[in-house]
Amino acid sequence: MEKEDNFGDWYIDIVEKANLSDKRYPIKGMNVWTPYGWKAMSNIDGLIRKELDATGHDEVCFPLMIPETEFKKEKEHIKGFDSEVYWVTHAGLNELDVRLVLRPTSETAMYPMFALWVRSHQDLPLKVYQIVNTFRYETKQTRAFMRVREIHFFESHTCHVSEEDAQRQIEEDVEILSKIAKKLCLPYFLSVRTDWDKFPGAYYTVGIDTVMPNGKTLQIGSIHHYRTNFSEPYGITYENENGEHKHVHQTTYGMSERLLGAIIGAHSDDSGLIMPPDVAPFQAVIIPIISKDNGPIVAEAALALAARLSAYGIRVKLDNRDARPGSKYYDWEIRGVPLRLELGGRDIENGVVTFARRDTGEKGAIELRNIEQGVELLLKIISVSLSEKAEKSQISKVEDMDSLDSIPEGKILRFGWCGCEECGHKFEDTYDLKILGTPYLPEEYSGRCIICGKATDKPTMAARTM
Amino acid sequence: MEKEDNFGDWYIDIVEKANLSDKRYPIKGMNVWTPYGWKAMSNIDGLIRKELDATGHDEVCFPLMIPETEFKKEKEHIKGFDSEVYWVTHAGLNELDVRLVLRPTSETAMYPMFALWVRSHQDLPLKVYQIVNTFRYETKQTRAFMRVREIHFFESHTCHVSEEDAQRQIEEDVEILSKIAKKLCLPYFLSVRTDWDKFPGAYYTVGIDTVMPNGKTLQIGSIHHYRTNFSEPYGITYENENGEHKHVHQTTYGMSERLLGAIIGAHSDDSGLIMPPDVAPFQAVIIPIISKDNGPIVAEAALALAARLSAYGIRVKLDNRDARPGSKYYDWEIRGVPLRLELGGRDIENGVVTFARRDTGEKGAIELRNIEQGVELLLKIISVSLSEKAEKSQISKVEDMDSLDSIPEGKILRFGWCGCEECGHKFEDTYDLKILGTPYLPEEYSGRCIICGKATDKPTMAARTM
């Protein structure tokens, strides 16, 4: 299956061959996380947790179910979710008095409690996050990690004294994102979504998009400023230093298992997955190369090597199955282990370990004496190299456009837009492309709206989406 | 509130004061995990994960929802759960064709997949586990961590070639339990449950019970042997070495957030929680003792002390709030931090840190030079001491009984039982006590059935349960 020619089929094939998830569960779009897929996802969760903890967010866990009465308090929000939530209507043999919704996201679960927790300006900022599964009744075709009905999800929620303080949180979120994305070797665009595409209830939404090999974008997360849109209906107020009661300003930041989907799409190739070292369940695999007279010596050396690397904190797998090295290479290539270490009689004599990089195929030798540092360095190099390659690929997919005469296929289009809703809808409807929004980070631009011709100093991007 | 006199109220009070969970969520029995409670639970999850990983179990994550058709395949099982599951009947604006159940436990989610995963004897044993939330529509009075409707839950599921191999798994589970319980400083009894009290669908169930200060038992987990009771309806078969197709033998092992409830009940006192060091979100708290002329020196030394302990892997909290030391002592006492470290001008001059143990109140000094090892050792001593105290308390609550003339209150009763259902029911119904079952580990015993007088070589235990 070839990645460049038929990304959709290639993706389905690779998820199955690498055994990251099993889609044969008897509910469509609710897949089983296999051990390998779950380890990769847990590593991603770990990277998220680290950055959130370091910036003073507290991890919590809120109930899954939300009473319909709470769920419906914010009018825009419920309009946005009405058609895609699961309803619990019965418990045991009884019908419930108040129906319960399975969280599609946790605003309406958390905010009644925030109203109890926040009393004074000294309780602010309140910064919490949780990593849980959320539920959306997806009616489009499902695809592992990218579009599913049970979604592994990280969400942070914050409350602030003012709009400005909430804005500073958004900036911190952007900083956190850049650190996490670096470990995932994922480039991305930040776009302030159009008014008709923002999160239901938000003041504004920053979409986080990455580019897939087929030239479509995949939204891997979003950051929202709510102003007081939720704190008003939920009554989340604080007493300021002058004894006045004010509504808090809120933000949220969310990312999902799509991060894993994005990694698969961005880094893998026709031979299988390529896992970024910080995500890989196994960062290195050791394959003993045994000839007829050196079995025990090589086996023992391989065991010692595994122990040394593991003690150093490297996630290492010793593959001592009774199988030919070639078939082992093949298995671990598909599963995307970033570094293969081969250890044979000759290597032991020479005091080296032979390595092969999964990403480039490059081979070489590392001195056994400094094997820990050698492997660590190679993993760093692989990480940087994956980032650079993905970055280049993303840039190559963006095309500036100054007329609507011919629209290139499989590209992210960048062009001027006056910002008005009429022009935006006209463009989206005519070309079946989605306007991703205007850049969140300032960009120099001077041009004309590609639809109405009015002068504008903001570019916009549009693309087909996964 | 006094623990010994009114355990029930004391417990509710302590959970609230220590801020482990917030029960004001608008659905009864679905509580919010606060940062402190969630950290403690995550530490427990970590202990479980470590032992499960070390014994070759793979972590997975199965979908939350189970189609009614799959849920009803094993007749005993569904009879046992029919009255206590939540039903999802609608998605978006549509009624579902097949109703979905929120997992009360995951047999019926996992076993259709095991039927696909297991092909040959080489795929066995299959050993997986997950840590997820489960759901039961509890109609009795709810109590944080002990009886809730959304339950944080660990469950391992295994498949084996034979009944004997499955039995060996049960023995491994008992071993795993002993390691985890040691870290939680929790004593427990293992009882083979009566036939009318075993898990719905099990061949036999081992209940894991611990004793609360009021003399009631709390079941903190269970281990089940299923034989082929589930593999038959779910069609989980393997081809053996002779090419014959056989049903697998299965086991499960589950424990829940009740472990945290048990810890609170077992170790805490009238001044608040006492967290076992391996569970404590903060193992030590540093309180700078500042006098009017040494502020900066003490603050700097406290910071350096925190950094040293943290680098050594100790979970340490530096409390440098602008408050009196006494009020800080009080706060951390309630929250159960096992070790308090005080650092003042005199301590710095003498090159020591003053400590106070939360469990005994004992005070002393540790040399600053070896502070890491000193704190580590004290935490170990506290852990052993908590275990011994809880063990003693458990033993003191067990009373041997050889007649029904007078039944002691607030005790776990140990007596002979012929094992027949008639005598069992008669005893339970007459005295409103639950028979916990017969000892899982062999015990010397010779006596008579306390009900019918028949000779028996097995004791049984009975108690009121939480």
HADDOCK unambig.tbl for C-alpha pairs under 7 A between the chains (distance, minus, plus):
assign (segid A and resid 25 and name CA) (segid B and resid 113 and name CA) 6.71 0.50 0.50
assign (segid A and resid 30 and name CA) (segid B and resid 63 and name CA) 6.02 0.50 0.50
assign (segid A and resid 31 and name CA) (segid B and resid 63 and name CA) 6.62 0.50 0.50
assign (segid A and resid 32 and name CA) (segid B and resid 61 and name CA) 6.21 0.50 0.50
assign (segid A and resid 32 and name CA) (segid B and resid 62 and name CA) 4.89 0.50 0.50
assign (segid A and resid 32 and name CA) (segid B and resid 63 and name CA) 6.24 0.50 0.50
assign (segid A and resid 33 and name CA) (segid B and resid 60 and name CA) 5.57 0.50 0.50
assign (segid A and resid 33 and name CA) (segid B and resid 61 and name CA) 4.95 0.50 0.50
assign (segid A and resid 33 and name CA) (segid B and resid 62 and name CA) 6.20 0.50 0.50
assign (segid A and resid 34 and name CA) (segid B and resid 60 and name CA) 5.34 0.50 0.50
assign (segid A and resid 35 and name CA) (segid B and resid 58 and name CA) 5.68 0.50 0.50
assign (segid A and resid 35 and name CA) (segid B and resid 59 and name CA) 5.49 0.50 0.50
assign (segid A and resid 35 and name CA) (segid B and resid 60 and name CA) 5.03 0.50 0.50
assign (segid A and resid 38 and name CA) (segid B and resid 60 and name CA) 5.98 0.50 0.50
assign (segid A and resid 38 and name CA) (segid B and resid 61 and name CA) 7.00 0.50 0.50
assign (segid A and resid 58 and name CA) (segid B and resid 35 and name CA) 5.70 0.50 0.50
assign (segid A and resid 59 and name CA) (segid B and resid 35 and name CA) 5.51 0.50 0.50
assign (segid A and resid 60 and name CA) (segid B and resid 33 and name CA) 5.56 0.50 0.50
assign (segid A and resid 60 and name CA) (segid B and resid 34 and name CA) 5.35 0.50 0.50
assign (segid A and resid 60 and name CA) (segid B and resid 35 and name CA) 5.05 0.50 0.50
assign (segid A and resid 60 and name CA) (segid B and resid 38 and name CA) 5.99 0.50 0.50
assign (segid A and resid 61 and name CA) (segid B and resid 32 and name CA) 6.21 0.50 0.50
assign (segid A and resid 61 and name CA) (segid B and resid 33 and name CA) 4.94 0.50 0.50
assign (segid A and resid 61 and name CA) (segid B and resid 38 and name CA) 6.99 0.50 0.50
assign (segid A and resid 62 and name CA) (segid B and resid 32 and name CA) 4.89 0.50 0.50
assign (segid A and resid 62 and name CA) (segid B and resid 33 and name CA) 6.21 0.50 0.50
assign (segid A and resid 63 and name CA) (segid B and resid 30 and name CA) 6.00 0.50 0.50
assign (segid A and resid 63 and name CA) (segid B and resid 31 and name CA) 6.61 0.50 0.50
assign (segid A and resid 63 and name CA) (segid B and resid 32 and name CA) 6.25 0.50 0.50
assign (segid A and resid 82 and name CA) (segid B and resid 92 and name CA) 6.10 0.50 0.50
assign (segid A and resid 83 and name CA) (segid B and resid 92 and name CA) 3.93 0.50 0.50
assign (segid A and resid 83 and name CA) (segid B and resid 93 and name CA) 5.73 0.50 0.50
assign (segid A and resid 84 and name CA) (segid B and resid 91 and name CA) 6.59 0.50 0.50
assign (segid A and resid 84 and name CA) (segid B and resid 92 and name CA) 4.49 0.50 0.50
assign (segid A and resid 85 and name CA) (segid B and resid 91 and name CA) 5.63 0.50 0.50
assign (segid A and resid 85 and name CA) (segid B and resid 92 and name CA) 5.06 0.50 0.50
assign (segid A and resid 86 and name CA) (segid B and resid 88 and name CA) 6.69 0.50 0.50
assign (segid A and resid 86 and name CA) (segid B and resid 90 and name CA) 5.91 0.50 0.50
assign (segid A and resid 86 and name CA) (segid B and resid 91 and name CA) 4.29 0.50 0.50
assign (segid A and resid 86 and name CA) (segid B and resid 92 and name CA) 6.23 0.50 0.50
assign (segid A and resid 87 and name CA) (segid B and resid 88 and name CA) 5.48 0.50 0.50
assign (segid A and resid 87 and name CA) (segid B and resid 89 and name CA) 6.34 0.50 0.50
assign (segid A and resid 87 and name CA) (segid B and resid 90 and name CA) 5.13 0.50 0.50
assign (segid A and resid 87 and name CA) (segid B and resid 91 and name CA) 5.99 0.50 0.50
assign (segid A and resid 88 and name CA) (segid B and resid 86 and name CA) 6.68 0.50 0.50
assign (segid A and resid 88 and name CA) (segid B and resid 87 and name CA) 5.48 0.50 0.50
assign (segid A and resid 88 and name CA) (segid B and resid 88 and name CA) 4.22 0.50 0.50
assign (segid A and resid 88 and name CA) (segid B and resid 89 and name CA) 6.26 0.50 0.50
assign (segid A and resid 89 and name CA) (segid B and resid 87 and name CA) 6.34 0.50 0.50
assign (segid A and resid 89 and name CA) (segid B and resid 88 and name CA) 6.26 0.50 0.50
assign (segid A and resid 89 and name CA) (segid B and resid 89 and name CA) 6.37 0.50 0.50
assign (segid A and resid 90 and name CA) (segid B and resid 86 and name CA) 5.91 0.50 0.50
assign (segid A and resid 90 and name CA) (segid B and resid 87 and name CA) 5.13 0.50 0.50
assign (segid A and resid 91 and name CA) (segid B and resid 84 and name CA) 6.60 0.50 0.50
assign (segid A and resid 91 and name CA) (segid B and resid 85 and name CA) 5.65 0.50 0.50
assign (segid A and resid 91 and name CA) (segid B and resid 86 and name CA) 4.30 0.50 0.50
assign (segid A and resid 91 and name CA) (segid B and resid 87 and name CA) 5.99 0.50 0.50
assign (segid A and resid 91 and name CA) (segid B and resid 137 and name CA) 6.11 0.50 0.50
assign (segid A and resid 92 and name CA) (segid B and resid 82 and name CA) 6.06 0.50 0.50
assign (segid A and resid 92 and name CA) (segid B and resid 83 and name CA) 3.92 0.50 0.50
assign (segid A and resid 92 and name CA) (segid B and resid 84 and name CA) 4.50 0.50 0.50
assign (segid A and resid 92 and name CA) (segid B and resid 85 and name CA) 5.06 0.50 0.50
assign (segid A and resid 92 and name CA) (segid B and resid 86 and name CA) 6.23 0.50 0.50
assign (segid A and resid 92 and name CA) (segid B and resid 137 and name CA) 6.54 0.50 0.50
assign (segid A and resid 93 and name CA) (segid B and resid 83 and name CA) 5.73 0.50 0.50
assign (segid A and resid 113 and name CA) (segid B and resid 25 and name CA) 6.73 0.50 0.50
assign (segid A and resid 137 and name CA) (segid B and resid 91 and name CA) 6.11 0.50 0.50
assign (segid A and resid 137 and name CA) (segid B and resid 92 and name CA) 6.54 0.50 0.50
